Amino acid sequence: MRRVRPFAHEDAARLQEAIDGVCAEGRMATPRFQPTPAWRHALELPDCPCHLLLVAEEAGQILGWCRLFPVPGDGGRPALELGIGVRAERRRQGMGRALLTEALRWAGRQGLPVVLETRRDNLPARRLFERCGFRPVGEEGDRLKMYLPVQEESR
């Protein structure tokens, strides 16, 4: 049975394998997982309240992930940067939507807007983001920047 849940320390190797698989397709900024300081923080301190790292799991395999990391937003106010990925063989099955829905609920409870970048030619992802309320706010090369204002969520 598939489930979306918070990342735990014991997921680290399986999560890296999933990210490496998506990176190898050329869909990410790097050809393999290269953890930034924010990623290292999330992996080392999964329960830290400043970020969210979710995994989609089925039969012990990590099939996708979604993360929200704090970043400076417009005017220096805080925002959350979203990153998401799903293994190729599991796309278009609702997994990305399930991960995104849970992440946006968390962002709403934090009272923070969400920003992301995606490839301009990634139409399925763009449609998903737009259905969830994201709007394009700029382009840089082949990347599209998108923004979701604060979504009120019951705490």
PyMOL commands that set and color helices and strands:
alter all, ss='L'
color gray80, all
select helices_A, chain A and resi 9-24+37-44+74-76+88-90+95-110+123-131
alter helices_A, ss='H'
color red, helices_A
select strands_A, chain A and resi 3-6+52-58+61-72+78-86+114-119+135-140+143-148
alter strands_A, ss='S'
color yellow, strands_A
deselect
rebuild
show_as cartoon
